[in-house]
Each structure stands twice: as structure tokens, then as C-alpha cells.
Amino acid sequence: MRGHCNSPIAGYCTTEPDGRLGLRAMVFSRGGSKCAHARLWSETRNDPGALGSRVAAELLRQGARDIIDGILH
């Protein structure tokens, strides 16, 4: 995500009953008026990196880079 100390980025990962991981992540504008949100589940049990990459790609698709850079207020 290339965030920094002041970037409001949140992530929460859980293990589903079937062993897959679920990852919810959000990126907020400084004032909280804009956000990007993603919630995805792993395709396999043992690939948290791939899940993180997919969630990051979805957040970026929704404009997270502009939110982090402060372009959207």
C-alpha cells in the first residue's frame, strides 16, 4: 500500500471454520470522509501472502493510493 505513519490503514484477519483466512481491510482519508474497503477470503489454506496481495489490489482499484496521498479529502 506504500502507506506511512499517518496513513489510516486498517486490517483484520480471521481464520474461518474451514481453515481458510478471511481478510478485511480499509483505507481512510484523514478526515474519514472517503474510504476504500475490501473483504476477501483465501483460495487455499496456506497462502496468506496471496490473500494480502489480492486485498491490496482491490483497495488500490478503489482509489486507496489517492486516499493515502491525500488527493481525496
Biopython code that builds the backbone (N, CA, C, O; Angstrom):
import numpy as np
from Bio.PDB.StructureBuilder import StructureBuilder

atoms = [
    (1, "MET", "N", (0.818, -1.185, 0.000)),
    (1, "MET", "CA", (0.000, 0.000, 0.000)),
    (1, "MET", "C", (0.869, 1.260, 0.000)),
    (1, "MET", "O", (0.394, 2.332, -0.374)),
    (2, "ARG", "N", (2.108, 1.150, 0.404)),
    (2, "ARG", "CA", (3.027, 2.294, 0.474)),
    (2, "ARG", "C", (2.494, 3.396, 1.380)),
    (2, "ARG", "O", (2.649, 4.581, 1.083)),
    (3, "GLY", "N", (1.874, 3.009, 2.468)),
    (3, "GLY", "CA", (1.406, 3.982, 3.447)),
    (3, "GLY", "C", (2.567, 4.501, 4.270)),
    (3, "GLY", "O", (3.717, 4.115, 4.059)),
    (4, "HIS", "N", (2.260, 5.365, 5.193)),
    (4, "HIS", "CA", (3.269, 5.934, 6.082)),
    (4, "HIS", "C", (2.678, 6.057, 7.477)),
    (4, "HIS", "O", (1.555, 5.610, 7.711)),
    (5, "CYS", "N", (3.408, 6.651, 8.399)),
    (5, "CYS", "CA", (2.979, 6.729, 9.812)),
    (5, "CYS", "C", (1.601, 7.363, 9.986)),
    (5, "CYS", "O", (0.870, 7.004, 10.909)),
    (6, "ASN", "N", (1.247, 8.277, 9.132)),
    (6, "ASN", "CA", (-0.020, 8.994, 9.257)),
    (6, "ASN", "C", (-1.120, 8.436, 8.357)),
    (6, "ASN", "O", (-2.176, 9.054, 8.218)),
    (7, "SER", "N", (-0.887, 7.288, 7.754)),
    (7, "SER", "CA", (-1.874, 6.688, 6.854)),
    (7, "SER", "C", (-2.874, 5.862, 7.653)),
    (7, "SER", "O", (-2.490, 4.886, 8.299)),
    (8, "PRO", "N", (-4.157, 6.238, 7.621)),
    (8, "PRO", "CA", (-5.163, 5.429, 8.310)),
    (8, "PRO", "C", (-5.496, 4.176, 7.493)),
    (8, "PRO", "O", (-6.388, 4.183, 6.645)),
    (9, "ILE", "N", (-4.754, 3.108, 7.775)),
    (9, "ILE", "CA", (-4.938, 1.828, 7.105)),
    (9, "ILE", "C", (-5.240, 0.797, 8.179)),
    (9, "ILE", "O", (-4.540, 0.720, 9.189)),
    (10, "ALA", "N", (-6.277, 0.008, 7.962)),
    (10, "ALA", "CA", (-6.657, -0.997, 8.956)),
    (10, "ALA", "C", (-6.780, -2.356, 8.295)),
    (10, "ALA", "O", (-7.184, -2.460, 7.137)),
    (11, "GLY", "N", (-6.433, -3.389, 9.030)),
    (11, "GLY", "CA", (-6.594, -4.745, 8.540)),
    (11, "GLY", "C", (-6.961, -5.670, 9.679)),
    (11, "GLY", "O", (-6.479, -5.510, 10.800)),
    (12, "TYR", "N", (-7.814, -6.637, 9.392)),
    (12, "TYR", "CA", (-8.250, -7.606, 10.395)),
    (12, "TYR", "C", (-8.385, -8.961, 9.713)),
    (12, "TYR", "O", (-9.151, -9.115, 8.761)),
    (13, "CYS", "N", (-7.636, -9.940, 10.207)),
    (13, "CYS", "CA", (-7.626, -11.266, 9.602)),
    (13, "CYS", "C", (-8.216, -12.289, 10.569)),
    (13, "CYS", "O", (-7.935, -12.259, 11.767)),
    (14, "THR", "N", (-9.028, -13.184, 10.041)),
    (14, "THR", "CA", (-9.615, -14.257, 10.846)),
    (14, "THR", "C", (-9.389, -15.593, 10.154)),
    (14, "THR", "O", (-9.125, -15.655, 8.953)),
    (15, "THR", "N", (-9.497, -16.649, 10.930)),
    (15, "THR", "CA", (-9.457, -17.996, 10.376)),
    (15, "THR", "C", (-10.881, -18.521, 10.360)),
    (15, "THR", "O", (-11.542, -18.579, 11.397)),
    (16, "GLU", "N", (-11.345, -18.898, 9.199)),
    (16, "GLU", "CA", (-12.695, -19.423, 9.038)),
    (16, "GLU", "C", (-12.759, -20.865, 9.546)),
    (16, "GLU", "O", (-11.722, -21.515, 9.682)),
    (17, "PRO", "N", (-13.953, -21.368, 9.827)),
    (17, "PRO", "CA", (-14.081, -22.755, 10.305)),
    (17, "PRO", "C", (-13.463, -23.796, 9.357)),
    (17, "PRO", "O", (-13.014, -24.853, 9.800)),
    (18, "ASP", "N", (-13.442, -23.491, 8.057)),
    (18, "ASP", "CA", (-12.866, -24.453, 7.100)),
    (18, "ASP", "C", (-11.352, -24.306, 6.959)),
    (18, "ASP", "O", (-10.736, -24.987, 6.140)),
    (19, "GLY", "N", (-10.747, -23.414, 7.759)),
    (19, "GLY", "CA", (-9.293, -23.239, 7.746)),
    (19, "GLY", "C", (-8.790, -22.134, 6.848)),
    (19, "GLY", "O", (-7.621, -21.757, 6.928)),
    (20, "ARG", "N", (-9.651, -21.607, 5.993)),
    (20, "ARG", "CA", (-9.222, -20.500, 5.128)),
    (20, "ARG", "C", (-9.148, -19.213, 5.934)),
    (20, "ARG", "O", (-9.790, -19.078, 6.976)),
    (21, "LEU", "N", (-8.356, -18.271, 5.435)),
    (21, "LEU", "CA", (-8.248, -16.964, 6.070)),
    (21, "LEU", "C", (-9.235, -15.993, 5.450)),
    (21, "LEU", "O", (-9.512, -16.055, 4.252)),
    (22, "GLY", "N", (-9.758, -15.106, 6.261)),
    (22, "GLY", "CA", (-10.585, -14.011, 5.787)),
    (22, "GLY", "C", (-9.882, -12.717, 6.162)),
    (22, "GLY", "O", (-9.458, -12.560, 7.306)),
    (23, "LEU", "N", (-9.750, -11.793, 5.232)),
    (23, "LEU", "CA", (-9.063, -10.530, 5.494)),
    (23, "LEU", "C", (-9.959, -9.367, 5.122)),
    (23, "LEU", "O", (-10.427, -9.258, 3.989)),
    (24, "ARG", "N", (-10.190, -8.501, 6.092)),
    (24, "ARG", "CA", (-10.941, -7.263, 5.893)),
    (24, "ARG", "C", (-9.948, -6.123, 6.057)),
    (24, "ARG", "O", (-9.179, -6.102, 7.018)),
    (25, "ALA", "N", (-9.959, -5.176, 5.127)),
    (25, "ALA", "CA", (-9.033, -4.049, 5.197)),
    (25, "ALA", "C", (-9.726, -2.781, 4.719)),
    (25, "ALA", "O", (-10.628, -2.818, 3.882)),
    (26, "MET", "N", (-9.277, -1.660, 5.273)),
    (26, "MET", "CA", (-9.826, -0.357, 4.894)),
    (26, "MET", "C", (-8.715, 0.677, 4.865)),
    (26, "MET", "O", (-7.735, 0.583, 5.604)),
    (27, "VAL", "N", (-8.885, 1.651, 4.008)),
    (27, "VAL", "CA", (-8.020, 2.823, 3.942)),
    (27, "VAL", "C", (-8.940, 4.022, 4.054)),
    (27, "VAL", "O", (-9.945, 4.107, 3.348)),
    (28, "PHE", "N", (-8.602, 4.948, 4.937)),
    (28, "PHE", "CA", (-9.442, 6.121, 5.194)),
    (28, "PHE", "C", (-8.719, 7.401, 4.816)),
    (28, "PHE", "O", (-7.493, 7.473, 4.887)),
    (29, "SER", "N", (-9.475, 8.406, 4.418)),
    (29, "SER", "CA", (-8.892, 9.737, 4.269)),
    (29, "SER", "C", (-8.661, 10.305, 5.659)),
    (29, "SER", "O", (-9.224, 9.812, 6.637)),
    (30, "ARG", "N", (-7.853, 11.318, 5.746)),
    (30, "ARG", "CA", (-7.503, 11.894, 7.037)),
    (30, "ARG", "C", (-8.730, 12.287, 7.857)),
    (30, "ARG", "O", (-8.772, 12.028, 9.060)),
    (31, "GLY", "N", (-9.707, 12.893, 7.242)),
    (31, "GLY", "CA", (-10.921, 13.299, 7.945)),
    (31, "GLY", "C", (-11.990, 12.225, 8.021)),
    (31, "GLY", "O", (-13.018, 12.415, 8.672)),
    (32, "GLY", "N", (-11.757, 11.097, 7.362)),
    (32, "GLY", "CA", (-12.699, 9.994, 7.400)),
    (32, "GLY", "C", (-13.843, 10.093, 6.412)),
    (32, "GLY", "O", (-14.757, 9.269, 6.444)),
    (33, "SER", "N", (-13.813, 11.089, 5.530)),
    (33, "SER", "CA", (-14.923, 11.262, 4.597)),
    (33, "SER", "C", (-14.864, 10.308, 3.400)),
    (33, "SER", "O", (-15.887, 10.059, 2.762)),
    (34, "LYS", "N", (-13.686, 9.776, 3.092)),
    (34, "LYS", "CA", (-13.512, 8.842, 1.977)),
    (34, "LYS", "C", (-12.874, 7.569, 2.512)),
    (34, "LYS", "O", (-12.053, 7.611, 3.428)),
    (35, "CYS", "N", (-13.258, 6.446, 1.934)),
    (35, "CYS", "CA", (-12.605, 5.198, 2.328)),
    (35, "CYS", "C", (-12.686, 4.191, 1.194)),
    (35, "CYS", "O", (-13.531, 4.287, 0.304)),
    (36, "ALA", "N", (-11.788, 3.229, 1.253)),
    (36, "ALA", "CA", (-11.815, 2.062, 0.372)),
    (36, "ALA", "C", (-11.896, 0.862, 1.305)),
    (36, "ALA", "O", (-11.233, 0.833, 2.341)),
    (37, "HIS", "N", (-12.701, -0.122, 0.945)),
    (37, "HIS", "CA", (-12.933, -1.272, 1.819)),
    (37, "HIS", "C", (-12.881, -2.552, 0.993)),
    (37, "HIS", "O", (-13.420, -2.613, -0.112)),
    (38, "ALA", "N", (-12.231, -3.566, 1.537)),
    (38, "ALA", "CA", (-12.186, -4.872, 0.864)),
    (38, "ALA", "C", (-12.325, -5.971, 1.905)),
    (38, "ALA", "O", (-11.814, -5.854, 3.019)),
    (39, "ARG", "N", (-13.014, -7.033, 1.536)),
    (39, "ARG", "CA", (-13.112, -8.226, 2.381)),
    (39, "ARG", "C", (-13.087, -9.430, 1.457)),
    (39, "ARG", "O", (-13.999, -9.639, 0.657)),
    (40, "LEU", "N", (-12.026, -10.219, 1.580)),
    (40, "LEU", "CA", (-11.848, -11.391, 0.733)),
    (40, "LEU", "C", (-11.413, -12.580, 1.585)),
    (40, "LEU", "O", (-10.976, -12.422, 2.725)),
    (41, "TRP", "N", (-11.541, -13.769, 1.008)),
    (41, "TRP", "CA", (-11.136, -14.996, 1.668)),
    (41, "TRP", "C", (-10.068, -15.679, 0.829)),
    (41, "TRP", "O", (-10.052, -15.566, -0.397)),
    (42, "SER", "N", (-9.181, -16.386, 1.510)),
    (42, "SER", "CA", (-8.105, -17.080, 0.800)),
    (42, "SER", "C", (-8.688, -18.202, -0.054)),
    (42, "SER", "O", (-9.716, -18.796, 0.271)),
    (43, "GLU", "N", (-8.002, -18.466, -1.144)),
    (43, "GLU", "CA", (-8.439, -19.539, -2.032)),
    (43, "GLU", "C", (-7.927, -20.891, -1.541)),
    (43, "GLU", "O", (-8.526, -21.929, -1.820)),
    (44, "THR", "N", (-6.819, -20.868, -0.812)),
    (44, "THR", "CA", (-6.268, -22.081, -0.210)),
    (44, "THR", "C", (-5.970, -21.793, 1.257)),
    (44, "THR", "O", (-6.043, -20.643, 1.690)),
    (45, "ARG", "N", (-5.644, -22.804, 2.003)),
    (45, "ARG", "CA", (-5.419, -22.627, 3.440)),
    (45, "ARG", "C", (-4.081, -21.979, 3.775)),
    (45, "ARG", "O", (-3.967, -21.303, 4.798)),
    (46, "ASN", "N", (-3.088, -22.168, 2.952)),
    (46, "ASN", "CA", (-1.732, -21.784, 3.339)),
    (46, "ASN", "C", (-1.106, -20.718, 2.445)),
    (46, "ASN", "O", (0.065, -20.840, 2.084)),
    (47, "ASP", "N", (-1.841, -19.695, 2.083)),
    (47, "ASP", "CA", (-1.258, -18.662, 1.239)),
    (47, "ASP", "C", (-1.683, -17.268, 1.681)),
    (47, "ASP", "O", (-2.378, -16.576, 0.937)),
    (48, "PRO", "N", (-1.273, -16.836, 2.892)),
    (48, "PRO", "CA", (-1.676, -15.517, 3.374)),
    (48, "PRO", "C", (-1.117, -14.377, 2.522)),
    (48, "PRO", "O", (-1.749, -13.326, 2.411)),
    (49, "GLY", "N", (0.052, -14.571, 1.923)),
    (49, "GLY", "CA", (0.631, -13.529, 1.070)),
    (49, "GLY", "C", (-0.232, -13.240, -0.144)),
    (49, "GLY", "O", (-0.423, -12.082, -0.513)),
    (50, "ALA", "N", (-0.753, -14.285, -0.763)),
    (50, "ALA", "CA", (-1.619, -14.107, -1.928)),
    (50, "ALA", "C", (-2.904, -13.388, -1.534)),
    (50, "ALA", "O", (-3.390, -12.537, -2.279)),
    (51, "LEU", "N", (-3.458, -13.722, -0.366)),
    (51, "LEU", "CA", (-4.667, -13.045, 0.102)),
    (51, "LEU", "C", (-4.383, -11.567, 0.334)),
    (51, "LEU", "O", (-5.162, -10.711, -0.084)),
    (52, "GLY", "N", (-3.281, -11.267, 0.993)),
    (52, "GLY", "CA", (-2.913, -9.869, 1.227)),
    (52, "GLY", "C", (-2.738, -9.101, -0.069)),
    (52, "GLY", "O", (-3.159, -7.948, -0.171)),
    (53, "SER", "N", (-2.127, -9.721, -1.048)),
    (53, "SER", "CA", (-1.941, -9.078, -2.355)),
    (53, "SER", "C", (-3.265, -8.812, -3.052)),
    (53, "SER", "O", (-3.456, -7.755, -3.654)),
    (54, "ARG", "N", (-4.177, -9.772, -2.970)),
    (54, "ARG", "CA", (-5.495, -9.588, -3.595)),
    (54, "ARG", "C", (-6.270, -8.461, -2.925)),
    (54, "ARG", "O", (-6.911, -7.654, -3.599)),
    (55, "VAL", "N", (-6.210, -8.407, -1.585)),
    (55, "VAL", "CA", (-6.909, -7.347, -0.859)),
    (55, "VAL", "C", (-6.288, -5.994, -1.189)),
    (55, "VAL", "O", (-7.012, -5.025, -1.421)),
    (56, "ALA", "N", (-4.965, -5.912, -1.213)),
    (56, "ALA", "CA", (-4.294, -4.654, -1.567)),
    (56, "ALA", "C", (-4.680, -4.209, -2.978)),
    (56, "ALA", "O", (-4.937, -3.028, -3.209)),
    (57, "ALA", "N", (-4.720, -5.148, -3.914)),
    (57, "ALA", "CA", (-5.098, -4.807, -5.294)),
    (57, "ALA", "C", (-6.521, -4.266, -5.345)),
    (57, "ALA", "O", (-6.794, -3.318, -6.081)),
    (58, "GLU", "N", (-7.423, -4.851, -4.579)),
    (58, "GLU", "CA", (-8.808, -4.367, -4.553)),
    (58, "GLU", "C", (-8.883, -2.963, -3.951)),
    (58, "GLU", "O", (-9.608, -2.110, -4.463)),
    (59, "LEU", "N", (-8.145, -2.716, -2.875)),
    (59, "LEU", "CA", (-8.138, -1.372, -2.285)),
    (59, "LEU", "C", (-7.576, -0.346, -3.275)),
    (59, "LEU", "O", (-8.112, 0.755, -3.406)),
    (60, "LEU", "N", (-6.508, -0.708, -3.962)),
    (60, "LEU", "CA", (-5.928, 0.202, -4.952)),
    (60, "LEU", "C", (-6.903, 0.458, -6.096)),
    (60, "LEU", "O", (-6.988, 1.576, -6.604)),
    (61, "ARG", "N", (-7.639, -0.581, -6.502)),
    (61, "ARG", "CA", (-8.642, -0.411, -7.562)),
    (61, "ARG", "C", (-9.709, 0.601, -7.150)),
    (61, "ARG", "O", (-10.267, 1.302, -7.993)),
    (62, "GLN", "N", (-9.985, 0.670, -5.859)),
    (62, "GLN", "CA", (-10.994, 1.596, -5.338)),
    (62, "GLN", "C", (-10.432, 2.993, -5.041)),
    (62, "GLN", "O", (-11.157, 3.857, -4.548)),
    (63, "GLY", "N", (-9.152, 3.216, -5.336)),
    (63, "GLY", "CA", (-8.591, 4.551, -5.144)),
    (63, "GLY", "C", (-7.804, 4.749, -3.861)),
    (63, "GLY", "O", (-7.593, 5.887, -3.443)),
    (64, "ALA", "N", (-7.368, 3.674, -3.227)),
    (64, "ALA", "CA", (-6.634, 3.794, -1.968)),
    (64, "ALA", "C", (-5.372, 4.635, -2.099)),
    (64, "ALA", "O", (-5.021, 5.368, -1.174)),
    (65, "ARG", "N", (-4.689, 4.541, -3.225)),
    (65, "ARG", "CA", (-3.457, 5.327, -3.406)),
    (65, "ARG", "C", (-3.758, 6.822, -3.312)),
    (65, "ARG", "O", (-3.028, 7.555, -2.644)),
    (66, "ASP", "N", (-4.811, 7.280, -3.964)),
    (66, "ASP", "CA", (-5.184, 8.699, -3.900)),
    (66, "ASP", "C", (-5.611, 9.084, -2.482)),
    (66, "ASP", "O", (-5.318, 10.188, -2.024)),
    (67, "ILE", "N", (-6.294, 8.185, -1.795)),
    (67, "ILE", "CA", (-6.702, 8.466, -0.417)),
    (67, "ILE", "C", (-5.472, 8.621, 0.465)),
    (67, "ILE", "O", (-5.381, 9.577, 1.235)),
    (68, "ILE", "N", (-4.523, 7.694, 0.361)),
    (68, "ILE", "CA", (-3.313, 7.747, 1.159)),
    (68, "ILE", "C", (-2.508, 9.007, 0.854)),
    (68, "ILE", "O", (-1.973, 9.645, 1.761)),
    (69, "ASP", "N", (-2.427, 9.355, -0.417)),
    (69, "ASP", "CA", (-1.651, 10.532, -0.824)),
    (69, "ASP", "C", (-2.362, 11.842, -0.473)),
    (69, "ASP", "O", (-1.785, 12.919, -0.622)),
    (70, "GLY", "N", (-3.613, 11.751, -0.008)),
    (70, "GLY", "CA", (-4.340, 12.957, 0.380)),
    (70, "GLY", "C", (-4.975, 13.700, -0.774)),
    (70, "GLY", "O", (-5.388, 14.849, -0.616)),
    (71, "ILE", "N", (-5.062, 13.062, -1.939)),
    (71, "ILE", "CA", (-5.682, 13.719, -3.096)),
    (71, "ILE", "C", (-7.182, 13.852, -2.882)),
    (71, "ILE", "O", (-7.785, 14.845, -3.288)),
    (72, "LEU", "N", (-7.788, 12.847, -2.240)),
    (72, "LEU", "CA", (-9.210, 12.891, -1.955)),
    (72, "LEU", "C", (-9.399, 13.310, -0.501)),
    (72, "LEU", "O", (-8.829, 12.683, 0.393)),
    (73, "HIS", "N", (-10.149, 14.310, -0.254)),
    (73, "HIS", "CA", (-10.364, 14.798, 1.126)),
    (73, "HIS", "C", (-11.772, 14.534, 1.571)),
    (73, "HIS", "O", (-12.137, 14.873, 2.696)),
]
sb = StructureBuilder()
sb.init_structure("model")
sb.init_model(0)
sb.init_chain("A")
sb.init_seg("    ")
for serial, (resi, resn, name, xyz) in enumerate(atoms, 1):
    if name == "N":
        sb.init_residue(resn, " ", resi, " ")
    sb.init_atom(name, np.array(xyz, "f"), 0.0, 1.0, " ", f" {name:<3s}", serial, name[0])
structure = sb.get_structure()
